[in-house]
Amino acid sequence: MGSSSLTEIASFDTVTRHKPVILLVEDESAVREVTRQVLEHAGYQVLESDGPREAIRLAEAHGERITLLLSDIVMPGMNGIDLALKIQQLQPQLKTVFMSGYAEVAVLHKAVRDPQSTYIQKPFTIDVLLARVAEALARPVVTTATSAAYPILPPEGGVAPPSGV
């Protein structure tokens, strides 16, 4: 009888270690903090980054443990779509959810049409966030090259986001 309870504990421990790991990349600290809390409360493990450079470092350090990239699109230094392409070179099975408050930018509409990614318009509700993340995680992995799926964004400064967002 003692061994079966040990087996149950070991099985439970194994399940808790296999929670999906989300790499959250958001340069706005308040949005990043709330998003991380919501995801962790929902049972996800979250690695958070305030920008692309740190996100790439985390992706290199954690490799295939990362299941999903949840990234802002418009960030200083590198946009979220280019970041996704770079991380997918390390982790080809990576699924993506992009967030942005700049829906009027034409390239965002191209990202929305890409079958490999999901898009969330900021501000978003907890329900929308969790639904889009679950939808992305449930999507089967497509093994075709992802580089052709994403549009090319102008270099930094090419997209002028409205102030105060």
C-alpha positions in Angstrom: 0.0 0.0 0.0 2.9 2.4 0.8 4.4 1.9 -2.7 1.1 2.9 -4.5 0.9 6.2 -2.6 4.5 6.9 -3.6 3.7 6.2 -7.2 0.7 8.5 -7.0 2.9 11.3 -5.6 5.6 10.7 -8.3 2.9 10.8 -11.0 1.5 14.0 -9.7 5.0 15.5 -9.5 5.7 14.5 -13.1 2.5 16.1 -14.3 3.2 19.4 -12.5 6.7 19.6 -14.1 5.2 19.3 -17.6 3.1 22.5 -17.6 3.5 24.5 -20.8 6.2 27.1 -20.6 5.4 30.4 -22.1 8.1 33.0 -23.0 6.4 36.4 -22.4 8.0 39.3 -24.1 6.5 42.7 -23.3 8.4 46.0 -23.0 5.7 47.7 -20.9 6.3 46.5 -17.3 2.7 46.9 -16.0 1.3 44.9 -18.9 4.0 42.2 -18.6 3.4 41.8 -14.8 -0.4 41.5 -15.1 -0.1 39.1 -18.0 2.5 36.9 -16.2 0.2 36.8 -13.1 -2.8 35.7 -15.2 -0.9 33.0 -17.0 0.7 31.6 -13.8 -2.7 31.6 -12.1 -4.0 29.6 -15.0 -1.2 27.0 -14.4 1.4 28.0 -17.0 5.1 28.4 -16.3 6.2 31.8 -17.5 9.6 33.1 -18.4 9.3 36.9 -18.8 11.4 39.3 -20.7 11.2 43.1 -21.2 12.6 42.9 -24.7 13.9 40.9 -27.6 17.6 40.7 -26.5 16.7 39.1 -23.1 14.0 36.9 -24.8 16.7 35.4 -27.2 19.0 34.8 -24.2 16.1 33.0 -22.4 15.3 31.0 -25.5 18.9 29.9 -25.8 19.1 29.0 -22.1 15.8 27.1 -22.0 15.7 25.6 -25.4 12.8 23.2 -26.2 11.2 23.7 -22.7 9.5 26.8 -24.2 6.2 25.8 -25.8 4.8 29.2 -26.7 6.1 32.7 -27.4 3.7 35.4 -26.3 5.2 38.6 -27.6 4.3 42.3 -28.2 4.8 43.1 -31.9 6.0 46.7 -31.6 9.1 46.9 -29.4 12.4 48.8 -29.4 15.3 47.0 -31.1 13.4 44.2 -32.8 9.7 43.6 -33.6 7.9 40.6 -32.3 7.6 38.9 -35.7 11.4 39.0 -36.3 11.9 37.8 -32.7 9.6 34.8 -33.4 11.6 33.9 -36.5 14.9 34.1 -34.6 13.6 31.9 -31.7 12.0 29.5 -34.2 15.5 28.8 -35.5 16.4 27.5 -32.0 13.0 25.9 -31.4 11.2 25.0 -34.7 8.1 23.6 -32.8 7.5 27.0 -31.1 3.9 28.3 -31.3 3.3 32.1 -31.2 0.7 34.6 -29.9 1.3 38.2 -30.9 -0.1 41.2 -29.0 -0.3 44.8 -30.1 -2.2 48.0 -29.5 -1.5 49.2 -33.0 -4.2 47.5 -35.1 -4.0 50.1 -37.8 -0.6 49.0 -38.9 -1.1 47.0 -42.1 1.6 44.4 -41.2 -0.4 43.3 -38.2 -3.2 42.2 -40.4 -0.8 40.0 -42.3 0.3 38.4 -39.0 -3.3 37.8 -38.1 -3.8 35.8 -41.4 -0.7 33.6 -40.7 -2.0 30.1 -39.7 1.0 29.6 -37.4 0.3 32.5 -35.1 -2.5 34.0 -33.1 -3.1 37.7 -32.5 -4.5 39.6 -29.5 -5.5 43.2 -29.7 -4.6 45.3 -26.7 -6.2 46.0 -24.3 -7.5 42.5 -23.9 -9.5 40.7 -21.2 -8.2 37.8 -19.1 -10.7 35.5 -20.9 -9.4 36.5 -24.4 -5.8 36.1 -23.3 -6.4 32.6 -21.9 -8.5 31.6 -24.8 -5.9 32.7 -27.4 -3.1 31.0 -25.5 -5.1 27.7 -25.2 -6.0 27.9 -28.9 -2.4 28.4 -29.9 -1.2 25.5 -27.7 -3.9 23.2 -29.1 -2.9 24.0 -32.8 -1.0 21.2 -34.5 2.6 22.0 -35.3 3.2 22.6 -39.1 6.6 21.5 -40.2 6.9 23.9 -43.2 9.4 26.7 -43.1 7.9 29.6 -41.1 10.1 32.4 -42.6 7.8 32.7 -45.6 4.7 32.9 -43.4 5.7 36.1 -41.6 5.7 39.5 -43.3 8.8 41.7 -43.3 8.4 44.7 -41.0 10.2 47.9 -41.5 13.4 48.4 -39.4 13.1 50.0 -36.0 11.6 53.4 -36.2 9.7 52.4 -39.4 6.5 52.0 -37.5 5.6 55.1 -35.5 3.2 54.0 -32.7 0.8 56.5 -31.3 2.0 58.1 -28.1 0.5 57.2 -24.8 -0.4 53.6 -25.6 
